[in-house]
Amino acid sequence: MSSRPTGAFPALRVRDYRLYWSAGVLSNIGTAMQGTALDWYVLSRTHSGTAVGWTAGLQFAPVLLFGLWGGVVADRRNRRNLQLAAQSLYALQALILTVAVFSGHGPVWLVYLLAFTLGCVFTVENPARLSFVAELVGRPLIPNAAGLNILSFNAARLVGPAIAGVLISAFGTGWVFAVNTASFAAVLAALLAIRPRAAAAAAAGPATSWLRAPREGLRYILDRPGLVGVFAIFGLTATLAVNFPITLTLFAGRVFDTGSTGLGLMNTALSVGTVAGTLTASRSRVPGPRKVVISALLFAAAEAGAAYAPEYRSFLLLLIPVGFLLMTLNTAVSAYAQTHVDEAVRGRVMAFYTVVSMGATPLGGPAVGWISQHAGARSGLACSAALAALGTLGVGLWLARASKRAEPGVGPMRVEATSVAGGV
């Protein structure tokens, strides 16, 4: 294979990755279907929004509590075997839900337990899956493969809930869980059929204690200004400006008074933008911190513009570039992190990426909600975008100074060329 990727999606020319990605699309759709059905099942059993919130929170809590240790496991064990084990546990969890619903014995405590278990498995599976891409395609194709992975996830979020709604209405919630259970067969078959090109990362570095290993991963990131900068920008944006379940709900209910139908169209418009953004970003070359800074600033500007859309239709249209630029940023951060990391710590770096992208939103959500409650939904959305932009500018200036110190006489934003020792 040529060292220079060509074509629209060169990663899909690699047989093993093509199998893995295709099966992953089916599995991601099934998972998105299950998420919708699970929320509906809990709501129909309890008639409590708090119970639905607990179900979602228990899935994300392990990422905050054990995220870095999940990366340690991904660095020390064969990632293909970890994927096989994790996907089998996902399938078992979906099967238990299926049996519980069909039998009529699905207590809420069991749903809570399964949700927390799902989060624990995800804490290990996600960094292993993100790191596994390098073993399938090699470094030159990592940016394209990273973008395609994000595309798979976002396309599933667009299609899965709609399919779940149809199945729930026609056949009931249990059949959604049953379909999701069956979808894991494709992933397991693909994992058994592929042969990674690289050995597992477990043999890539000297073993350290389980207590010290997460600190080593953090120290590795902190020693590299490029990684610190892109993660800081992504974390600030995710925390402050990516709270769409709150902001879009408020716009649907208080600004435009469009109800649940209008809210659904808002999410659809946002999803169209995210899919288009991922398709475009996955065709780009290896990004640097400069692209991350620019993408974050453009995203904040687009979101601030949407906040003051004069009427509903223009708001829908402006949500498309918001989603587009969010995925441009997300893909750039993921691709940069995966192409500027040593194999021995790849899992821990990607675990940190997961914590930053998924663990920060519960912190920013209440703050954005408070601003929106007291200053209005438009001001809440615009303020969150402005704060994210100011944070991005601050980190960008710090990166420029760090670049000049590392490489005198060279223009700013070249940190990625000097801050990574011993690349993959």
C-alpha positions in Angstrom: 0.0 0.0 0.0 1.2 3.4 -0.8 2.3 5.6 2.0 0.2 8.4 0.6 -3.5 7.7 0.8 -5.5 8.6 -2.3 -9.2 8.6 -3.2 -12.2 9.5 -1.1 -12.0 6.8 1.6 -8.8 4.9 1.1 -9.1 3.2 4.5 -12.0 1.2 3.1 -9.7 -0.3 0.6 -8.1 -2.3 3.4 -10.0 -5.5 3.6 -9.8 -6.0 7.4 -10.8 -2.4 8.1 -13.7 -2.6 5.6 -15.1 -5.7 7.3 -14.6 -4.1 10.7 -16.2 -0.8 9.7 -19.2 -2.4 7.9 -20.0 -4.6 10.9 -19.5 -1.6 13.2 -22.2 0.4 11.3 -24.7 -2.3 11.9 -23.8 -2.6 15.6 -23.8 1.2 16.1 -27.3 1.4 14.6 -28.4 -1.4 16.9 -26.9 0.4 19.9 -28.6 3.7 19.0 -31.9 1.8 18.7 -31.4 0.3 22.1 -30.6 3.7 23.7 -33.9 5.1 22.4 -35.9 2.0 23.5 -34.2 1.9 26.9 -35.2 5.4 27.7 -38.8 4.8 26.5 -39.0 1.5 28.5 -37.8 3.2 31.7 -40.2 6.1 31.2 -43.1 3.8 30.5 -42.4 1.8 33.6 -41.7 4.6 36.0 -43.3 7.7 34.5 -40.3 9.5 35.9 -37.8 11.8 34.1 -35.5 11.3 37.0 -35.3 7.6 36.4 -34.5 8.2 32.7 -31.7 10.6 33.9 -30.3 7.9 36.2 -30.3 5.4 33.4 -28.2 7.7 31.2 -26.0 8.9 34.1 -25.1 5.3 35.2 -23.9 4.6 31.6 -21.5 7.6 31.7 -20.3 7.4 35.3 -17.7 4.7 34.7 -16.0 6.8 32.1 -15.4 9.5 34.7 -14.5 7.1 37.4 -12.3 4.5 35.6 -11.6 6.0 32.2 -7.8 6.1 32.4 -7.7 2.5 33.8 -9.6 1.4 30.7 -6.8 2.9 28.6 -4.3 0.9 30.7 -6.1 -2.3 29.9 -6.2 -1.4 26.2 -2.4 -0.8 26.3 -1.6 -4.1 28.1 -3.9 -6.6 26.4 -4.5 -7.8 22.9 -6.9 -5.3 21.5 -8.6 -7.7 19.2 -9.3 -10.1 22.1 -10.6 -7.2 24.2 -13.0 -6.3 21.4 -14.2 -9.9 21.2 -14.8 -10.0 24.9 -16.4 -6.5 25.1 -18.8 -7.2 22.1 -19.8 -10.5 23.7 -20.7 -8.7 26.9 -22.6 -6.0 25.0 -24.6 -8.8 23.3 -25.2 -10.5 26.7 -26.5 -7.3 28.2 -28.9 -6.8 25.2 -30.0 -10.4 25.5 -30.8 -10.0 29.2 -32.9 -6.9 28.4 -34.7 -8.8 25.7 -35.6 -11.7 28.0 -36.6 -9.4 30.8 -38.9 -7.3 28.6 -40.5 -10.3 26.8 -41.0 -12.2 30.1 -42.6 -9.1 31.8 -40.0 -9.2 34.6 -37.8 -6.2 33.9 -37.5 -4.3 37.2 -35.9 -0.9 37.1 -33.1 -1.9 39.4 -32.0 -4.5 36.7 -32.0 -1.7 34.1 -29.8 0.4 36.3 -27.4 -2.5 36.9 -27.2 -3.3 33.2 -26.7 0.4 32.4 -23.8 0.7 34.8 -22.3 -2.6 33.5 -22.6 -1.3 30.0 -20.7 1.8 31.0 -17.9 -0.3 32.6 -17.5 -2.4 29.4 -17.5 0.8 27.3 -14.7 2.3 29.5 -12.4 -0.5 28.3 -13.9 -1.2 24.9 -13.8 2.4 23.5 -10.0 3.1 23.9 -9.3 -0.4 22.7 -11.5 0.2 19.6 -10.0 3.6 18.9 -6.5 2.2 19.3 -7.3 -0.9 17.2 -7.7 1.2 14.1 -3.9 1.7 13.8 -3.4 -2.1 13.8 -5.9 -2.4 10.9 -4.8 0.4 8.5 -1.4 1.7 9.5 -0.4 5.3 10.3 -0.9 7.0 6.9 -4.6 6.0 6.9 -5.4 6.7 10.5 -7.0 10.2 9.9 -9.3 8.7 7.2 -10.2 5.7 9.4 -10.8 7.9 12.5 -13.2 10.1 10.4 -15.0 7.0 9.1 -15.4 5.7 12.7 -17.0 9.0 13.7 -19.2 8.9 10.6 -20.4 5.4 11.5 -21.4 6.7 15.0 -23.2 9.8 13.7 -25.0 8.0 10.9 -26.2 5.5 13.5 -27.5 8.3 15.7 -29.4 9.6 12.7 -30.9 6.3 11.6 -31.2 4.2 14.8 -33.7 6.3 16.8 -36.1 6.5 13.8 -36.0 2.7 13.3 -36.5 2.2 17.0 -39.6 4.4 17.0 -41.1 2.4 14.2 -40.4 -0.9 15.9 -41.7 0.2 19.3 -44.9 1.4 17.7 -45.4 -1.7 15.6 -44.1 -4.5 17.7 -43.0 -3.2 21.2 -39.8 -2.4 23.0 -38.6 -6.0 23.4 -38.1 -6.4 19.7 -35.7 -3.4 19.6 -33.5 -5.1 22.2 -33.8 -8.4 20.2 -32.6 -6.7 17.0 -29.7 -5.1 18.8 -28.7 -8.5 20.3 -28.6 -10.0 16.8 -26.5 -7.1 15.4 -23.5 -8.1 17.5 -23.2 -11.3 15.5 -21.9 -9.3 12.6 -19.2 -7.6 14.7 -18.1 -10.8 16.3 -17.9 -12.5 12.9 -15.8 -9.6 11.5 -13.4 -9.6 14.5 -12.9 -13.3 14.0 -12.2 -12.9 10.3 -9.7 -10.1 10.4 -6.0 -10.3 11.2 -4.4 -7.1 12.6 -1.1 -6.1 11.0 0.6 -5.2 14.3 1.1 -7.0 17.5 -0.9 -6.0 20.5 0.3 -2.9 22.3 0.8 -5.0 25.5 4.3 -5.8 24.4 5.1 -2.3 23.4 6.6 -1.0 26.6 7.8 -2.0 30.1 5.1 -3.0 32.5 4.4 -0.7 35.5 2.0 -1.0 38.4 -1.7 -0.5 37.7 -1.6 2.5 40.0 1.3 4.2 38.2 0.2 3.4 34.7 -2.6 6.0 34.5 -0.2 8.7 35.8 2.3 7.7 33.2 -0.4 8.3 30.5 -1.2 11.7 31.9 2.5 12.6 32.1 3.0 11.6 28.5 0.2 14.0 27.5 1.4 16.8 29.7 4.9 16.6 28.2 3.5 17.3 24.7 2.1 20.7 24.2 0.3 19.7 21.0 -1.8 17.0 22.8 -2.4 19.3 25.8 -3.6 22.1 23.5 -6.0 20.0 21.3 -7.5 18.2 24.3 -8.0 21.5 26.2 -9.8 23.0 23.2 -11.9 20.0 22.7 -12.7 19.8 26.4 -13.7 23.4 26.6 -15.9 23.1 23.6 -17.5 19.9 24.8 -18.2 21.3 28.2 -19.5 24.7 27.3 -20.9 24.6 23.8 -22.0 21.0 23.2 -25.2 20.8 25.3 -27.7 20.3 22.6 -30.2 18.2 24.6 -30.7 21.3 26.8 -30.4 24.1 24.3 -32.4 22.6 21.5 -35.2 21.6 23.9 -35.3 25.2 25.2 -35.4 26.6 21.6 -38.2 24.2 20.7 -40.3 24.9 23.8 -39.6 28.6 24.6 -38.2 30.4 21.6 -40.1 28.9 18.6 -42.8 26.9 20.3 -42.6 24.0 17.9 -43.1 21.2 20.3 -41.6 17.7 20.0 -41.9 17.6 16.2 -39.9 20.8 15.9 -37.3 19.4 18.3 -37.0 16.3 16.2 -36.4 18.3 13.1 -33.7 20.4 14.9 -31.9 17.2 15.8 -32.2 15.9 12.2 -30.7 19.2 10.9 -27.9 18.9 13.3 -27.3 15.3 12.4 -27.2 16.1 8.7 -24.5 18.6 9.4 -22.5 16.1 11.5 -22.6 13.4 8.9 -21.5 15.9 6.1 -18.8 17.3 8.3 -17.4 13.8 9.1 -17.5 12.9 5.4 -15.5 16.0 4.5 -13.0 15.9 7.4 -12.2 12.2 6.9 -10.8 13.0 3.5 -8.3 15.6 4.9 -4.6 15.1 5.6 -3.2 14.7 9.1 -4.4 17.7 11.0 -2.4 19.9 13.3 -3.2 22.1 16.2 -3.9 25.0 13.9 -6.8 23.2 12.3 -8.2 22.3 15.7 -8.1 26.0 16.8 -9.7 27.2 13.5 -12.4 24.5 13.6 -13.3 25.3 17.2 -13.5 29.1 16.5 -15.6 28.5 13.4 -17.9 26.2 15.4 -18.4 28.7 18.1 -19.1 31.4 15.6 -21.7 29.3 13.8 -23.4 28.4 17.1 -23.5 32.1 18.2 -25.1 32.9 14.8 -27.7 30.2 15.2 -28.5 31.6 18.7 -29.9 34.8 17.1 -31.7 33.2 14.1 -34.8 35.3 13.5 -37.2 32.5 12.9 -37.5 28.7 13.0 -36.6 27.8 9.4 -33.4 29.9 9.5 -32.5 28.3 12.8 -32.8 24.8 11.2 -30.6 25.9 8.3 -28.0 27.3 10.6 -27.9 24.1 12.6 -26.4 22.3 9.6 -23.1 24.2 9.6 -23.0 23.9 13.4 -23.1 20.2 13.1 -20.7 20.3 10.2 -18.1 22.3 12.1 -18.5 20.3 15.3 -17.6 17.1 13.4 -14.7 18.8 11.7 -13.3 19.6 15.1 -14.0 16.2 16.6 -12.4 14.4 13.6 -9.4 16.7 13.7 -8.8 16.1 17.4 -9.2 12.3 17.1 -6.9 12.0 14.1 -4.3 14.3 15.6 -4.3 12.3 18.9 -4.0 8.9 17.1 -1.2 10.0 14.7 0.9 11.8 17.4 1.2 9.1 20.1 3.6 6.2 20.9 2.1 2.7 20.6 2.8 1.9 24.2 0.5 4.6 25.5 -2.0 4.8 22.7 -4.8 3.2 24.7 -4.3 5.7 27.6 -4.3 8.7 25.3 -7.5 7.6 23.6 -9.0 6.9 27.0 -8.2 10.5 28.0 -9.8 11.6 24.7 -12.9 9.7 25.7 -13.1 11.3 29.1 -12.7 14.7 27.6 -15.3 14.2 24.9 -17.9 12.4 27.0 -17.2 13.1 30.6 -17.2 16.9 30.6 -20.7 17.6 29.3 -22.4 16.8 32.7 -20.3 19.6 34.2 -21.2 22.2 31.6 -24.9 21.2 31.2 -26.1 22.6 34.5 -24.2 25.9 34.0 -25.7 26.4 30.5 -29.1 25.5 31.8 -28.8 28.1 34.6 -27.7 30.9 32.1 -30.6 29.9 29.8 -33.1 30.0 32.6 -32.1 33.4 33.8 -31.0 35.2 30.6 -33.1 33.3 28.0 -32.3 30.5 25.6 -30.7 32.7 23.0 -28.4 34.3 25.5 -27.5 30.9 27.0 -26.5 29.4 23.6 -24.6 32.6 22.5 -22.8 32.8 25.9 -21.7 29.2 25.8 -20.3 29.7 22.3 -18.5 32.9 23.3 -16.9 31.3 26.4 -15.7 28.3 24.3 -14.3 30.7 21.7 -12.5 32.7 24.4 -11.0 29.6 25.9 -9.9 28.4 22.4 -8.2 31.7 21.7 -6.4 31.5 25.1 -5.2 27.9 24.3 -4.2 28.9 20.8 -2.0 31.7 22.0 -0.4 29.4 24.5 0.3 26.9 21.7 1.8 29.6 19.6 4.2 30.6 22.4 5.0 26.9 23.1 5.8 26.4 19.4 8.2 29.3 19.3 10.0 28.1 22.4 10.3 24.6 20.9 11.3 25.7 17.4 12.9 29.2 17.3 12.5 31.0 14.0 9.6 28.9 12.8 6.1 30.2 12.5 3.5 29.4 15.1 1.3 26.2 15.4 4.1 23.8 14.5 4.0 22.1 17.9 3.0 18.8 16.3 6.3 18.6 14.5 8.5 18.9 17.5 6.6 17.8 20.6 6.2 14.1 19.8 9.2 11.9 20.4 9.3 8.5 18.9 6.1 8.5 16.9 4.4 5.4 15.8 
